[in-house]
Amino acid sequence: MKRDKIVAGNWKMNLGLDEGMELVEKLAKAYTHHEPRMVVIPPFLHALAVQNYLQSVHSPIEVGVQNCHQETKGAFTGEISASMIRSCRIPFVVLGHSERRQYFAETDALLAQKVKAALGQGLIPIYCVGEPLTVREGSGQNDFVAHQLEKGLFHLSPEQFKEVVIAYEPIWAIGTGVTASPEQAQDMHAFIRHRIAIHYSEAVAAATRILYGGSVKGSNARDLFVQPDVDGALVGGASLDADDFLRIASSI
């Protein structure tokens, strides 16, 4: 089955508005393709400006945000709901990034609620899973990731699950300069697809888009993307450089 290829750039807490817009303008001028799908994921404060600009120049580049709250509205100062994101015509939302899990104590149970809220508003969740170095060294990565999938996603119906994009990000490779080998990435992506097939069906598993994240850059992207179960990348630092991000996208 042919799956959408996606290259998504997570800016995290980087770039002022002027810097962010300069980056997006460079990307929009250079990237006129529809395959792979290119997604930029700026801080909340910049997302609408980025979205409006890309639409004004009829760019195929899409926009996401880095988190959302599980409730539709309410007294949750500083939070952003899925319905607010949808009202800005922004299609993607990253959920469960390891930094959210680590620094903000987000649990699988909480993330299951966030996924449900995002899907309820027609958003496309990019749901992150991945193990820390200690788990990898103990060869427990498969059990660790399986638990994240089961508790965070497997409450969904098959129809809901089909809308989810999964990003495998080994924590030991995020921002460290260390990248999982293509073989390590493929092994985990194949394992994730196998777990989906067991819980749902082979058809659902075959349609699920699974991205790799963890120090992806232009120099290593092609070796990762030729793996049969790697459907693109969730890129961190390299997405802040237009040339490198474009090189990654052209590697698929």
C-alpha positions as CSV (number, residue, x, y, z in Angstrom):
1,M,0.0,0.0,0.0
2,K,1.3,3.5,-0.9
3,R,1.4,5.7,2.2
4,D,1.8,9.5,2.4
5,K,5.3,10.5,3.0
6,I,5.7,13.3,5.5
7,V,8.6,15.5,6.6
8,A,7.6,17.6,9.6
9,G,9.8,20.3,11.2
10,N,9.4,20.8,15.0
11,W,10.8,24.3,15.8
12,K,10.3,23.7,19.5
13,M,10.9,26.9,21.5
14,N,13.0,28.5,18.9
15,L,12.9,31.5,16.5
16,G,11.3,34.9,17.0
17,L,8.5,35.8,14.6
18,D,10.7,37.6,12.1
19,E,13.2,34.7,12.0
20,G,10.3,32.2,11.7
21,M,8.7,34.1,8.8
22,E,12.1,34.4,7.0
23,L,12.5,30.6,7.3
24,V,9.0,30.0,6.0
25,E,9.4,32.3,3.1
26,K,12.6,30.5,2.1
27,L,10.8,27.2,2.3
28,A,7.8,28.4,0.4
29,K,9.9,29.8,-2.5
30,A,11.8,26.5,-2.9
31,Y,9.3,23.9,-2.1
32,T,6.4,23.7,-4.6
33,H,5.9,19.9,-4.5
34,H,3.0,18.0,-2.9
35,E,5.1,14.8,-2.2
36,P,6.3,14.4,0.4
37,R,4.0,16.5,2.5
38,M,6.0,19.2,4.2
39,V,4.8,20.4,7.6
40,V,6.2,23.2,9.7
41,I,5.5,23.2,13.4
42,P,6.2,26.6,14.9
43,P,5.5,27.9,18.5
44,F,1.8,28.6,19.1
45,L,2.4,32.3,19.0
46,H,3.6,32.2,15.4
47,A,1.4,29.4,14.0
48,L,-1.4,31.6,12.6
49,A,0.9,34.1,11.0
50,V,2.8,31.2,9.3
51,Q,-0.5,29.6,8.2
52,N,-1.9,32.8,6.8
53,Y,1.3,33.5,4.9
54,L,1.5,30.0,3.4
55,Q,-2.1,30.2,2.3
56,S,-1.6,33.6,0.8
57,V,1.2,32.3,-1.5
58,H,-0.7,29.1,-2.3
59,S,2.1,27.0,-0.8
60,P,1.5,23.2,-0.4
61,I,3.4,23.4,2.9
62,E,1.2,22.6,5.9
63,V,1.2,23.8,9.5
64,G,1.1,22.1,12.9
65,V,1.4,23.0,16.5
66,Q,3.3,21.4,19.3
67,N,0.6,20.5,21.8
68,C,-3.0,20.9,22.8
69,H,-5.2,20.6,25.9
70,Q,-7.6,17.8,26.4
71,E,-10.6,20.0,27.2
72,T,-12.6,22.0,24.7
73,K,-12.6,25.2,26.8
74,G,-12.4,26.3,30.3
75,A,-10.3,28.0,33.0
76,F,-7.0,26.6,31.9
77,T,-4.7,29.7,31.7
78,G,-2.0,29.4,29.1
79,E,-3.5,26.4,27.3
80,I,-4.7,26.0,23.8
81,S,-7.6,23.7,22.8
82,A,-8.0,21.5,19.8
83,S,-11.0,23.5,18.7
84,M,-8.9,26.7,18.7
85,I,-6.3,25.0,16.5
86,R,-9.0,23.9,14.2
87,S,-10.5,27.4,14.0
88,C,-7.2,28.6,12.7
89,R,-7.3,25.9,9.9
90,I,-4.2,24.3,11.2
91,P,-4.3,20.5,10.5
92,F,-1.5,18.9,12.5
93,V,-0.8,18.7,16.3
94,V,2.2,17.0,17.9
95,L,1.3,15.0,21.0
96,G,3.4,13.0,23.4
97,H,6.8,14.4,22.5
98,S,9.4,13.1,24.9
99,E,10.1,16.6,26.1
100,R,6.4,17.0,27.0
101,R,6.5,13.7,28.8
102,Q,9.7,14.5,30.7
103,Y,9.4,18.2,31.5
104,F,5.6,18.5,31.9
105,A,4.9,15.0,33.3
106,E,2.5,14.1,30.5
107,T,1.3,10.5,31.0
108,D,0.0,8.0,28.5
109,A,-3.5,8.3,30.1
110,L,-3.4,12.1,29.6
111,L,-2.2,11.8,26.1
112,A,-5.0,9.3,25.3
113,Q,-7.4,12.2,26.2
114,K,-5.5,14.7,24.1
115,V,-5.6,12.3,21.1
116,K,-9.3,11.9,21.4
117,A,-9.8,15.7,21.7
118,A,-7.6,16.3,18.6
119,L,-9.4,13.7,16.5
120,G,-12.8,15.1,17.7
121,Q,-11.9,18.4,16.0
122,G,-10.6,16.8,12.8
123,L,-6.9,17.4,13.6
124,I,-4.2,15.0,12.6
125,P,-2.2,13.9,15.6
126,I,1.5,13.2,15.2
127,Y,1.8,10.9,18.2
128,C,5.4,10.4,19.5
129,V,6.8,7.2,21.1
130,G,10.3,6.3,22.0
131,E,12.6,4.9,24.7
132,P,15.3,6.3,26.8
133,L,18.9,5.1,26.6
134,T,18.7,3.0,29.8
135,V,15.8,1.0,28.3
136,R,17.6,0.6,24.9
137,E,20.7,-0.6,26.8
138,G,18.6,-3.2,28.6
139,S,17.0,-4.3,25.3
140,G,13.6,-3.3,26.6
141,Q,12.7,-0.9,23.8
142,N,10.0,-3.0,22.2
143,D,8.0,-3.5,25.5
144,F,8.4,0.2,26.3
145,V,7.1,1.4,23.0
146,A,4.3,-1.2,22.9
147,H,3.1,0.1,26.3
148,Q,3.0,3.7,24.9
149,L,1.0,2.5,21.9
150,E,-1.4,0.5,24.0
151,K,-2.1,3.1,26.6
152,G,-2.0,6.2,24.4
153,L,-3.6,5.0,21.1
154,F,-5.2,1.6,21.2
155,H,-8.4,2.9,22.8
156,L,-9.3,4.4,19.3
157,S,-11.6,2.7,16.8
158,P,-9.9,1.6,13.6
159,E,-11.5,4.5,11.8
160,Q,-10.0,7.0,14.3
161,F,-6.6,5.3,14.4
162,K,-6.3,5.6,10.6
163,E,-6.0,9.4,11.0
164,V,-3.1,9.2,13.4
165,V,0.6,9.6,12.4
166,I,3.1,7.9,14.6
167,A,6.6,9.3,15.2
168,Y,9.2,7.0,16.7
169,E,11.8,9.2,18.4
170,P,14.4,7.3,20.5
171,I,15.0,9.7,23.3
172,W,18.7,8.9,23.3
173,A,18.9,10.3,19.7
174,I,17.0,13.6,20.2
175,G,19.2,16.6,20.0
176,T,22.3,14.5,20.8
177,G,23.7,14.2,17.3
178,V,23.4,10.4,17.6
179,T,21.0,8.9,15.2
180,A,19.6,5.4,15.3
181,S,21.1,3.3,12.6
182,P,18.8,2.7,9.6
183,E,18.6,-0.9,10.7
184,Q,17.6,0.1,14.3
185,A,14.9,2.5,12.9
186,Q,13.5,-0.1,10.5
187,D,13.4,-2.7,13.3
188,M,11.3,-0.5,15.6
189,H,9.1,0.8,12.8
190,A,8.4,-2.8,11.7
191,F,7.7,-3.7,15.3
192,I,5.2,-0.8,15.7
193,R,3.5,-1.9,12.5
194,H,3.3,-5.4,13.8
195,R,1.7,-4.3,17.0
196,I,-0.9,-2.3,15.1
197,A,-1.7,-5.3,12.9
198,I,-2.2,-7.5,16.0
199,H,-4.5,-4.9,17.7
200,Y,-6.4,-3.7,14.6
201,S,-5.7,-5.5,11.3
202,E,-3.0,-5.9,8.6
203,A,-4.9,-3.3,6.5
204,V,-4.8,-0.7,9.2
205,A,-1.1,-1.4,9.9
206,A,-0.2,-1.1,6.2
207,A,-1.9,2.3,6.0
208,T,-0.3,3.8,9.1
209,R,2.3,6.4,8.6
210,I,5.3,6.0,10.9
211,L,7.9,8.8,10.9
212,Y,11.4,8.6,12.4
213,G,12.8,11.4,14.6
214,G,16.1,11.7,16.3
215,S,18.9,13.9,14.9
216,V,17.7,13.6,11.3
217,K,19.6,15.8,8.9
218,G,20.3,16.1,5.2
219,S,23.4,13.9,5.5
220,N,21.6,10.8,6.9
221,A,18.0,11.2,5.7
222,R,18.3,9.1,2.5
223,D,19.6,6.1,4.3
224,L,16.7,6.3,6.8
225,F,14.0,6.9,4.1
226,V,14.9,3.9,2.0
227,Q,13.8,1.6,4.9
228,P,10.5,0.0,4.0
229,D,8.6,1.0,7.1
230,V,10.0,4.6,7.5
231,D,7.5,7.0,6.0
232,G,9.3,10.2,6.7
233,A,10.7,12.2,9.6
234,L,9.8,14.5,12.5
235,V,12.8,16.8,12.4
236,G,14.1,19.0,15.2
237,G,17.2,21.2,14.9
238,A,17.7,20.6,11.2
239,S,14.2,22.1,10.4
240,L,15.5,25.5,11.6
241,D,17.8,25.6,8.6
242,A,15.9,26.0,5.3
243,D,18.6,24.4,3.2
244,D,19.0,21.3,5.4
245,F,15.3,20.9,5.8
246,L,14.8,21.0,2.0
247,R,17.6,18.5,1.6
248,I,15.8,16.2,4.0
249,A,12.6,16.5,2.1
250,S,14.3,15.9,-1.2
251,S,15.8,12.7,0.1
252,I,12.5,10.8,0.0
